[in-house]
Amino acid sequence: MKLNEMREKSVDELQSAIVDWKKDLFNYKLQLSTHKLENTALISKTKRLIAQAKTVIAEKGNVAVPSDK
């Protein structure tokens, strides 16, 4: 998923995606420890996706209400 696609999703959709990616990350780490993971780049890509989604959620939280001045 690209960053632009993440920005179009709602916070709830992003949070459910984070849960799914964390499950995937756990499975990748298990496969790595048993030497069954062939593409080790999946671990870093999944970590990056989680971080990007958390950043987009934080951005959405900061832009909630403009101040009246």
N, C-alpha and C positions, 0 to 999 in steps of 0.2 A: 504494500500500500504506500502510495506516495504522500508527501506532506500536504499537498493541495487537497487530496482526497480526505485526509484526516481533518483538515480545517472545515470541510463541508459537513462532516458528521456531527451528531449531537454528543453531549458529554456522556450520556448513558451508553450510547453505541461505542464510544471510545473506551469507557470503563469495561464493558463486556469484552471488547477486543483485547484489552490489557490482560484480563483474566485468561483468555484463550492463549495468548502469547506466553504467559508465565507457565501455563501447563506444557506448552510446546518446549519451552526452554528447559523445564525440568526433565522432560523426556529426552531431549538432546544431551543433557548432562549425564543421564543414566546410560545412554547409548555410548557416549564418549568413554565413560569409565569401564564399560565392558568391551571396548574396542570394536563396536559395531557401527559407529557413526563414520560415514565415508566423507561427508562434506562438513568439515569443522567450521566453515565460515557461517553456517546457519546459526551458531551460538551468538556470534557478534552481531549478525544482522537482526536477530530477534531482540537482543538487548537494545540495539539502536531503535528499533520500532517501539519498544516499550518506553524508552526515554522520550522519543518524539511525541508519542501520544500524551504522556504526562505533561510535556511542555505545552502542547496545544490546549489541554484542559486548564492549565494555569493561565494561559493567555486569555481564554474565554472567561475565566473568573475575574481577571483584572479589568476587563472592558465592560463590566456589567452596567454601571450607571455613571453617566457623565455628571460632573459637579456643576451647580448653578453659581456662576460668578459674574 
